């Protein structure tokens, strides 16, 4: 499997002083949701991955989206994104890729804070991440309520993992990379079988500086990569733009990115 490195430092600096575990505003919205959300255990081999699944209130079978969390693990905000995707008509599954890293086999919630979460993220074996995501794709594709189509979306660390996962799974229909870095070689891009859509904040040059190389490599490999940059927005604008204290630029970027994402999903 492809093992190109996702630079974790790109995802950390802007949020090192903020607690990503305390997202009361996201939790409050989630608790008011009328949609059915549940915790499931996705099994593959000897491993079980905790995941949060939300179902849309629709008449017909739905496309599914696998959400890959930030470097801060499976937070209330990520679960809220799953609920909002379900509100838009999609089945959403958000795995906790830190399952087993916490005490007594727990995951993000049991690790006790951002420092421990980031340390655990940095030690995740790439093959395990890929296997966990493959299992989640298989799980949602086979749900009775699903139509078999599965896309993947990820944020920050999860954005880079989304790009990497696209090189390892030929069944996904699209990859939505939110402020994540891409593969390092044309050979990596050659393994991608789905279109890749990038979402980037204009004030996030540490990540944005990698876009030209990804664009060049995608062109050489004849792969579809469409990056869009939202002016004035910072790294993490999807979460920051949804918060009650969002800056105007982050809020605008978040709203425009949501509109783009839903339009692309509808076209699958």
N, C-alpha and C positions, 0 to 999 in steps of 0.2 A: 504494500500500500504506500501511497505517496506520503512523505513525511516533511514537507517543507515547513519551516518554523514560523509560527505566529508570534511576533514580538509583543510580549505581554506589556512591556513598558509603555507602548503606545496607548494602552487602555487605562493606565493607572494614574498618571500624574495629575490630571485635572480634577480627580475625585478623591485624592488621598486623604483629604481632611474631612470629607463628608461621610456620614454613615449611610450605606445603601441598604442596611437591614431595616431601618425605620422609614417606612413608606406608608404612613397611616392614611394619607389621601388615596393611595392606590387601593389599599385594603378596604377602605370604606366604600369605594365605588364597586369593588368586586363583591362585597357582601350584599349590595343592593341589586345585583344582577338577577334577572328572571330566568337566565339560561341554566341548563344543567351542566355543572362542572363536577368532576370527580377525580380522586387520586387512583392511579392504577400502578401495577407493577409489570413492567415489560421485561420478559425473560429472554435471555439468549445464553446458551451454554449453562455455566454454573452461576451466571450473574443475573441479578434482578435490579432494574433501574426504576426508581420512583419517578412518576410523570403525572402531570396535571393535564387532564383532557376536558375540553369544553365543546358542547354540541350546539349547533345553530338550531333555531326554531324555523325549519323549512319543510316543504312538502316532499321534495325529491332528494335523492342521494347527493352528497356534497363532496367537493374537493377538500383535501386535507392539507394543513400546513404544519410542519415541524418547526418549532421555535428553539433557537439556540441562545442561551442566556449570555449575559455579559460576564466579565471577569468577577463580578460580585455574586455569581451563582444564581440560583432560581429564587428570585425575590418576588414580593407582591406585585411589583410593577410588571414583571414578565408574565405573571399569571393574569394580570389585567389585560395585557396585550392579547393573550389567548382568548379571553372573554370578548374583547372588542372584535377580534377576527370572527368569532362565532356570531356576534351581532351582525356582521357583514355577510354571513351566510356560509361560513367555512368551519369545518371541524379543525380544532387546533390542539396540538399536543406539545407540552413544554416539559422535556425531560430534565431532571436534576442530574447533570453529568458528574456531580460530586457525590452521588450515592455511594455509600461505603467508606467515604473519607472521614465521616464524623464518628463520634463515640457510639458504640453499640450498632455500628453499621449505618448510622444516619448520614445525612447529606448536608446541604447548605445551612439549614436551620440549626443543626446540632453543632456546627463548627464554632459558633459563638462570636463571630465578628469578622470584619473585613480582612484583617491581616491574616487570620487563619484560612479564610476562604481563598484569598489570593495565593497563599502558599500552597494550598491544596490544588488549585487550578494549575499552577506551574508544574506540578508533579504528575499530572494526568498523562498516561501513555497514549500517544496518538492512535495506536491501533485500537485501544479500548474505546476512545471517543468515537472512532469510525464505526466500531461494532455496535456501540450503544445507539448511534444515530440510524444505522442500518436496521436495527431491531425496531426502532420507533417508526421508521418508514413502513416496514412490513406490517407492523401492528395496525396503524391507521388505515393503510390501503385495504386491509381485509375486514375492517369493521362493516357490519351490515348496513350502516347508515352512510358509508363512503362510496364514492363512484370510482375509486381506484387511482385517481390522480393525486399526486403528492408533490408539494413544493416545500422548499426550505428557506427560512429567513433567520438571520442572526444579527446580533448587535455587539459592537466593540470586539472583545475577544470572540464572541459568537459570530461576528461578521467575518472575521478571518477564518474561523472554523467552517462557516458556510461555504466560503470560496474553496477551502481545502476539501470539504465533503463532496463538492461538485466534481472534483477530480477522481473521486473514489466510488461514486454511485451513479450508474448510468440510467437509473429508473426515474429519478426526480424530473419534474417537468420544468422547473425554474429554480434559480437560486437568487435570493434577495439579500444583498450584502450591505448592511448598514455600518458605515465607517469602519470597515475591516480591510486588511491588506490582502493582496493576491499572491498567487504562486510565483516562484522565482525563475521558471524556465518554460521554454516553448513546449517541452515534453510534458510538463505538468498540465499546461493548457490543452494539449492534444487529447488528454483523457477526459476533458469536460464534454458532456453530451447534452447539456441543457443551456438555455440562455442565462446569462448572469447580468443582473441589474444592480448597479451600485447607487448608494445614497450617501452623500458626504456633506459635512458642514464646511462652509467657506472659511471658517476660522480654525481649521484643524489641519494645518499644513504638514504636521508630522505624518499623518495618514495620507493626506492628499498628494504629497510628494511621490507616493508610490503609484499613483494613477497612470501617469504617462507610460511607465514600464508595463503595467498590466494591459494598457490599451495596445501597446506595440506588440506584446507577446500574443495577445488574443488575435490581432490582425494576422500575424505570421502563422498562427495555428488555424486560422479561418474559423474562429469561434465568435459568438455574439456576446459582446460585453458593452453595456450601455451605462456609463456613469453619469450621474446628475449631481451637481454641487449646489447647495442652498446657501446663498450669500448671507453672511452675517451670523450664521448658526455655528455653534460650537460642537465639539465632540460630545456624543451622547444626547443629541438634540431630541431624539424621539422620546426619551424619558424626561429630560429637562423641560422640553416643550409642552409636556402634558401636566407638569406640576403646577400647583396653584400660584407659585411665585415665578412662573416662566417669564423669561425676557421676551420682548416682542419678536425678535429675530428667531429665537428658538421655537416659539409658538407657531409662527408663520411657517417655518421649515417643517415642523411636525405635521401641521395640517396639510401642507402641500405633498409631503411624502406619503401620508396616509392615502390621499386621493390617488396618487400615482400607484401605490401598492395595490389598492383595491381594483383599479382599472386593469393592471397587469394580470392580477389573479382572475378577474372576470374573463379575460381573453384566452386563458389556458384551455 
